[in-house]
Amino acid sequence: MRSSSRVLVTDDHPLTREGLSLAARSAIIGATVGTAGTIAEAASLLKLWGSCRMILLDFLVPDARGYTGFLTLQSIVPQTPIVVISAREDLAVIEAARALGAAAFLFKSRPLDEIAANLREVDAGRVIFPDSAGVNTTVAAIGNRISDLSPAQHAVLMALTDGRSNKQIGFDLDVTEATVKAHLTAIFRKLGVSNRAQALLAMRSVLNSSSEESA
């Protein structure tokens, strides 16, 4: 059993958050469930908590592109199992989640008691994915490189994926433009690229959010 009893549900739809919170409480007796509608809110909660037992994360939230939100939360609590929740069954998205180290990929369409049963299995250490899902080796490779970034470098990379300039990144992260440039130099080296365009190209498989969700 993990020492933390906190579970974080991140989804921008209130009714979905409520349902997933009920499933989490049913799966983990005595769990304290926190909720967030954005990655920024979720990150703030995780930093406040310091530890978390499990994260339930909607694949698409307003302030994330593809798996950038997943990577942000993973960088804060790397040992916490993250369960990705999706409204659509897209094999490429599922395989990317597996490659990045998600603990499970569950569908919102499933009954809450089934989701709760899956969460109990994840809490016991199982990894749950559809049988048809393999591992996207391209995503796995870039995920491994991203995992080597420092927290500051990770924040700069996530900002870069939004297309922000060095000046804007510095303003948003409250650091100097020179510091941003230094972080980018380190990021490019770790990603094996030479410039911003190549970095974005390398991140394409992680950023891909072509599967539009309606819920």
KAKA-V914940 format. One record per pair of residues at least 24 apart in sequence whose C-alpha atoms are under 8 Angstrom apart, sorted by sequence separation. I is the first residue (numbers start at 1). J is the second residue. D is the distance in whole Angstrom. If there is no record, write none. Layout:
((I	J	D) (I	J	D))
This chain:
((7	31	7) (9	33	7) (11	35	8) (12	36	7) (13	37	7) (37	61	7) (38	62	6) (39	63	6) (103	127	5) (104	128	4) (105	129	6) (156	180	7) (5	30	7) (6	31	6) (7	32	6) (8	33	6) (9	34	6) (10	35	6) (11	36	6) (12	37	4) (38	63	6) (39	64	7) (52	77	7) (55	80	7) (57	82	7) (59	84	6) (103	128	7) (104	129	6) (105	130	8) (5	31	5) (6	32	5) (7	33	5) (8	34	5) (9	35	5) (10	36	5) (11	37	5) (12	38	6) (51	77	7) (54	80	6) (55	81	6) (56	82	6) (57	83	6) (58	84	6) (59	85	6) (60	86	8) (5	32	6) (6	33	6) (7	34	6) (8	35	6) (9	36	6) (10	37	6) (11	38	7) (46	73	8) (50	77	8) (53	80	6) (54	81	5) (55	82	5) (56	83	5) (57	84	5) (58	85	5) (59	86	6) (156	183	7) (157	184	8) (6	34	7) (8	36	8) (10	38	7) (52	80	6) (53	81	7) (54	82	6) (55	83	6) (56	84	6) (57	85	6) (58	86	6) (156	184	7) (10	39	7) (43	72	8) (47	76	7) (51	80	8) (54	83	8) (56	85	7) (39	69	6) (43	73	6) (46	76	7) (67	97	8) (153	183	5) (157	187	7) (42	73	8) (46	77	7) (98	129	8) (152	183	8) (153	184	7) (10	42	7) (39	72	8) (43	76	7) (153	186	8) (8	42	7) (39	73	8) (153	187	7) (94	129	8) (20	56	8) (98	134	8) (99	135	5) (160	196	8) (98	135	6) (99	136	6) (95	133	6) (98	136	8) (99	137	7) (149	187	7) (94	133	7) (95	134	6) (96	135	7) (100	139	7) (161	200	6) (95	135	5) (96	136	6) (99	139	6) (100	140	6) (160	200	8) (81	122	8) (91	132	8) (95	136	5) (99	140	5) (149	190	8) (91	133	6) (148	190	8) (161	203	8) (96	139	6) (100	143	6) (8	52	7) (92	136	8) (96	140	8) (99	143	8) (100	144	8) (146	190	8) (6	51	8) (7	52	6) (10	55	8) (145	190	6) (146	191	7) (6	52	5) (7	53	6) (8	54	6) (9	55	6) (10	56	6) (11	57	6) (145	191	6) (161	207	8) (4	51	6) (5	52	7) (6	53	5) (7	54	5) (8	55	5) (9	56	5) (10	57	5) (11	58	5) (4	52	6) (5	53	6) (6	54	7) (7	55	6) (8	56	6) (9	57	6) (10	58	6) (4	53	5) (7	56	8) (12	61	6) (142	191	7) (3	53	8) (11	61	6) (12	62	7) (2	53	6) (142	202	7) (142	203	7) (139	205	6) (138	205	7) (139	206	6) (54	123	8) (75	147	7) (76	151	8) (75	151	7) (75	154	8) (72	154	8) (72	155	8) (72	158	8) (23	112	6) (27	116	5) (22	112	8) (23	113	7) (26	116	6) (27	117	6) (68	158	7) (28	119	8) (20	112	7) (23	115	6) (24	116	6) (27	119	6) (28	120	7) (19	112	7) (23	116	5) (27	120	5) (24	119	7) (28	123	8) (23	119	8) (96	206	7) (93	211	8) (90	211	7) (1	124	8) (88	211	8) (88	213	7) (87	213	6) (86	213	8) (87	214	7) (87	215	6) (68	206	7) (67	206	6) (68	207	7) (66	206	6) (67	207	6) (66	207	4) (67	208	8) (65	207	5) (66	208	5) (67	209	8) (65	208	7) (66	209	4) (65	209	6) (60	209	8) (60	213	7) (13	215	8))
